[in-house]
Amino acid sequence: MGRIKLIVLALLFSVSISAQSQIIKVACIGNSITYGSGLQNRDKQSYPAQLQFWLGKNYDVKNFGVSGATLLKNGNKPYWDQQAFTNAKDFLPDIVIIKLGTNDSKPVNWSYAEEFSSNYKELISIFKSLPSRPRILIATPVPVFTEEKWGISRAVVRDEILPMVKEIANSTHCDLVDLYSTCLNQGRFFPDHVHPDPLGAEMMVEEIYIKLFHKTSANHGTGFNTAIHPVPSPEYRGASAGWGEGKDWFSQHDAINQIGDDRQVDLVFLGNSITQSWGGEGREVWAPVKDLWDSLYSPRNAANFGISGDRTQHILWRIENGNFDKIKPKAIVLTIGVNNFRGNTATEIAAGITLIIKKLRKKLPSAKILLLGPLPAGKDSADPLRKQFLAVHKQIRKLGVHIGVSYHCIDKPFINDDGSLNYELMRTDNIHLAPKGYELWSQKIEPELVKIFSK
């Protein structure tokens, strides 16, 4: 009898492991916005591509977007007639995300407006009847940021299609993802007034992800802390980010991984654009203080792992995806958090920084971590950036008691006695350092580095 129980338990355990390892398939149905039209690197920047990173290895996200496609069967390019539709059904998805309607607003298509609702419900029914019995998410069209573009009508999308899509989701008992409201005041991320850039696509992904897994705070849920969720950055503005024309974030991530292949690294500066501006070997970035780096840090086999625009979640992803796999530095100077100020609370940012330290300690237990957190920001004490800076440091200073973590808040003399920012040390954007600021930074951490490298 005992042997039978053991066999049954073993079988149940095996089934449980199998269920946990099963890949969940996600089909993204849509038009050019889903496809990723206009993106330089759509395979990594389109919303389905970014959703794959957000969901992780236990999911298989496929992009079945078709440029110009309409929901309407009598439209000028019906999604129903596209090979992508057949492929999506054959994929047998577990989750289907439908985002159609933008092209239907064209006069040539909206003359069939009375068929929109029935066509949409039929499409939903077809996917629901698949053997995989998928969960269906209905995403609203994003806003159109001009009166008309390529025949696409802002008024029709806003006043007619949007209410219909909401009603369709409600009547078919599908989850509604309100991308319209999410993106409504974000026109700067839609450069052609219709399609999102990679940063706009990221906003769409966050809303979809929250709908999939989390109740929002507005709905009395726990919310979702993006600062602790490891994902690559959607940053793509190569020239303005200091990377060179046509370069995106992945080019910098790959260059940093290559540093580990090419040489010994004993000291790492890890962070965002403020760190990136140190320059250093193996990186083609704008570096206003290259001479200072060459004199102080190159002799210590230092490497610059700062990437412009990075937030805590991007550092977490980099730690998990190669940046520290082939190096064993003696010290890591961690300066991160300011890019999270506008999107996260101080508590969320502190959690992100804490998780970075935990992951670094696990991967590199012998490395000494010099925690600077975010550097001073905000023009004066009333500036929201300054308030975030102070609130974050209030929470992370306790991390200084951790073994191997040395906490440093280098706010003085970056901040004057009256609370104003010292513009001899800071640039007028109230975030980045002037060259003299880097000199002060180096002076603040030099005694600690001397101790580490004298051993």
N, C-alpha and C positions, 0 to 999 in steps of 0.2 A: 504493500500500500504506500509506504514511504517513497519507494522508487517511482511509482506512478505520479505522485505529487511533484517530485523533482522534475520529471519529464514535462509535466503540464506547466510548471513554473518556467522551465527553460524555453518552452514554446512561446509562452506569453511574453517573456523577455525578448525573444527573437522578433516577435511581431512588433513589440514596442520600439525596438531599435530600428526596424525596417520603416515603421511609420515616421519616426523622427528624421530619417535620412531621405525620405521621399522628396523629390524635387517638385515644387509647386510652380505650375506654368501660368504665366500672365500674358494675355494678349492685349495689345494696345491698338485699338481700332480708331482711325481718324483720317484727317486730311494732311495738308502740308505742315501744319503746326506739329502734329504728331510725328510725321516723317522726319522733320528737322531741316526744312528748306532754309537756305541762307546761312546755315552754320558751317563754319570752317571744318569742324571735326564732328560731324553728326553722329558717328559711331560711339562717341564718348560724351557729346554735349546735348543731344536731343533729349526730350523729357523721358522717353522709354529707356535710353541708355543710362541716364542719371538714376532713374528708378531702380535699375538693376544694381547699381552700386549701393543704393539706400537699402534694398531688400537683402542683398548678400547672396552667398553661394548656395543657399537652399532654395533659391528661386531661379526660374528661367524666364526672363522678360523678352518678348519678341515684339518688334516694331512692325505693325501691319498698316502703317499710315500710307496714304496715297495722295500726292499733291493734286489739288483741284477737285477732290472727290466730294460728292454731295450725298446727303442722307436720302434725299428724294429719289425715288425710282425714275421719275420723269425729268430729273435734273440733267444738265449737260454733260456730267461725268458721274454717273451713279456708282456708289461704292459697291453696290450689288453686282455690277458687271466686271469688277476688277479681280485679277488673280489673287490679290491679297486677301480678299474675302474668303475665297475657297481655301487658301492656305491657313487662314485663321481658324476656320472650322476644323480642318484636318489636324491642326495642332492640339485639339481637344484640351483647351485651357481650363484651369481651375478658377481663374479670375479673368474677367473681361472688363476692360475700361474703354468705354465708347465716348469719343469726343468729336462729334460731327455737328454741322449746322452753319458754320461760317460761310461756306461757299453757297449754301442754299439761299442766302440773303440777296444774291444777285438777281436783278429783275428777270433775267431769262429763266431762273429757277423758281423764284418766289411766286411766279404766276400759278404754281401748283401748291400754294400754301395750305390749302384745305386737305392735302394728302400727307402733310408732314407728320402729324401725330400718328396716323394709322401706319405709315411706313416705319416710323421709329419703333412702335410697339411690335410690329412684325419682326423687325431685326432683333429686338430683345428676345422675342419668343423663340426665334431660331437658335440663338445662343443658349437660352435656358434649356432647350430640348436636347442639347448635345449629351452624349453618354457621360461626359465628365461633370455634368450638372454644375456649371460654373456660377460663382457669385458675380453679379453684374454691378458695376459702378458706372453711373451716368455722369459724365463731366459736362458742365455747361461750356459753351463757347467762351473764349476770353474776349475782353473788350476790343473794339476796333477804335483806334486812336486818331481817326480822322473821319470826316463825314462820309467819304467814299474812297475806296481803293480797289482797282481792278474789278469794279462792279460790286464789290462787297460793301454793304450798307451798314453803317453804325446804327442808324435808327431801327432798321429791321431786326438786327441782332439783339439790340437792347430791349425794344418795345414789343416784339412779336415772338421771336425765336426763344429768347431766354425764359419768358413765362411758360411757354409750351414745354420746354425741356424740363422745367421744374415740375410741372403737372404730370408729365409722362413718368418721371422717376417716382413720384408719389403713387400714381395709380397702378404702376407695375411692381411696386414694392422693391425698387432698386435703390441702392445707396446713391445719394446725390453728392457730387463734389462741386462746390461752387467756385469754380476758377474765375468766374466773372468778377465777383466781389474781391477775391484775393488779389487780382491784378489791376483792379479799377484805377488806382492812383499810381500805377507803376509804369506809365507810358515811356519813361526813359529806357526801359528794358525791352522795348518793342521798336527797334530802330526804323523799320519800314511801316510802322503803325498797325501791322497785322501779326507778324511773326515774332516770337520771343527770341532774344539773344540767349546765350547759355545761362545767364543770371536770372532771366525771366523764366526759363525752363525749370530752374531750380525751385523757384517759388511754386510753380505748378506741382512739382514732385513732392514738396513738403506737405502741401494740402492733401494730395492723394494719399501719402503715407499716413498722415494723421487720420484720415478717414478709414484707412485699412485697419489701423491698430489701436488708435487712441481716441478717447473722448477729449474734446478741447476744454479748456478751463471755463469757457463761456457756458458749456453744457454741464458744469459741475463735475467735470472729470479731473484727472490728475495733471493734465497737460502733457507736453512732450518736450524734453530738453534736448534741443539740437546740438548743444555744446558738447554732449558726451556721445554722440552718435557718429562713429567713424565713417567719413565719406571723403572722396576727392573733391577738390575745389572746382567750380565751374568757371573760374577766372580765365579769360581768354585775351584780354587787351594787352598784347605783347609789348608794343612800343611804350605805351603809357605805364606799364608795369615794370619797365626797365629790362625787358627780355629781348627786345628786337622785334621788328615787324614780322607778323605772321606766327609768332611763337605763342603757345598756350601753356597752361599750368603743367600739363603732363610733360612738356619738354624740360621744365625745371626739375620736376620729380625724377625723371629719368637721368638727368645730368647728375643729380645728387647720388642716385644709386651707383652711377658709374664711378664717382669719387671713391667709393668703397672698394671697387674693383682695381683702381689704379694705384692707390698709395696708402701708406699708413696714416691713420688719423688718431691723434691723441687729445684733441680739443675740438668740441663742436659748439657752434653758435646756432641755436635752434629758435626759429620764430617767423616773423612776417616781413613786410617791406622794410621796417626799421632795421631789422637784423640783416636783411638782404643787402642793404646799402653799404655794409662793410666791404663787400667785394670778396676777393679770395680766389684761389686756384680752382680750376675746373668749372667755373661759372662765367657766363657772358652776361653780366648785369651792370647796371649803372652803379658806380662805386665812387662817391665823392671823397672818401677817406682811405683810398687804396694804400697810400704811403704809410699811414698809421697801422693798418692791418699788416703790411709787409714787415714793418719793424717790430711789432709786438707779437703777432700771432703766427705768422708763417714759420718762424724758427721753432715754434712749439707744435708743428704739424697740425695746424688748425684747419678746419673746414667750415664753410659757411652753409648752413642748412636753412637759411631764411628764404621764404617765398612770399612775394608780395600778395596781399589780400588774405593770407591764411588766418583761419580761426582755429579754435581749439580742436574742433572736429576734424579738420584737415591734418593737423599734426598727428592726431590719433590714427588716422588712416595711413599716414606715411610710416609711422612706427610699425604698423602691421604689414606694410607692403614694400619692405626692402631697404629703407634708408639706414637702418641700424643692423642689418643682417650680417655685414661683412667687416664691421669695425668694432674696436674695443677701446673707446676713448677713456682717458683718465678723468675728463671733466666735460660737463655739458652746461652751457649757459642758456637757460630757458627764459625767453622774453616773449610772452604771448598773452592775448586776451583783448587788446584794444579793438580789433575788428568785430568782436562779439558784442561790443557795448550797445549798439543800436538794436540788436535782435534778441538779446538774452538779458535776464536779470543777473545781478551780482552773484546770487546764490548759484545760478546755473553755470556761470562762467567759472566760479571757484570749483564747482564739481568737475568741469572739464579740465581745469589745470591739475586738480588732484588726480584724476584718472590718467593724465599724461605721465605724471610722476610715477604712479604705480606701474604703468606699462614699461617705462624706462627702467625702473628698478628691477623689474622682473627680467627684462631682456639683457640689461647691463648692470648686474648687481654690484660690481666693483667701481663703477663710475661715480664720481662726485657730482651732484647736481647743484648748480648755483641758480636759485629761483629768483628771478627779477619780476616775474609776472608782467602785467602791462606797465609801460613807462608812463610818466605824467602826460596828461592830455587835458584839453579844455582851456579856454582863454582866461577864465577866472573861476572863483569859487562857486558862482551861480550856474556855470555851464554844466549841462547834463553829463557831458563827457568827464568832467572833473568829479562829479558826484559818483559816477560809476567807478572811476579809478579808485577813489577812497573806499568805496563799499567793497570792492573786490579785494583790495589789500587788507582790509579789516578781517576778511575771512581766510585769506591764504597765509597770513603771517604765522598761523599756528602750525603750518606745514614745516616750519623751520625746526621743529623738535624731532622730525623724522630722521632716522639714521641715514646719513649720506645726502641730506638735503640742507643746503645753506641758503636761508632766505635773506634777500636784500631788497629794500624799498629805497630806490635812489631818487627820491623826489626833491631833495635839496642839493644844489641851488637851482634846479630846473623851475621851481616855483618860488616866486618872490614872497617876501614877508606879508605883503598885502593880498596874496592869493593869486595875483596875476602871473601869467606864464613869462618866463625869462626868454625873450626873443634873441638874445645873444647865443642861447643854447638850443632854441627850438625854432622851427620854421613857422611861418604865419598860418599854416593850415591847422595849427594847434595840436598836431599829432606827431609829425616827423621831426627828427633831430637835425639841427644845423651842424656843420663840421665840428664846431667847438663842443657841441653836445656829445659827440663820440669821444672826444678827448676826456671829458669828464667821466663818461661811462667807463672808459678803460681805467681811469684812476680809481674808480670806486671798486672795481673787481680785482685789480692787480694784486693787492695783498693776499687775497684768497688763492689766486692762481700761483703766486710764488710759493705758497705752502704746499700746494698740490704737486707742482712740478719740481720741487726741491727734494722730494722723497725718493 
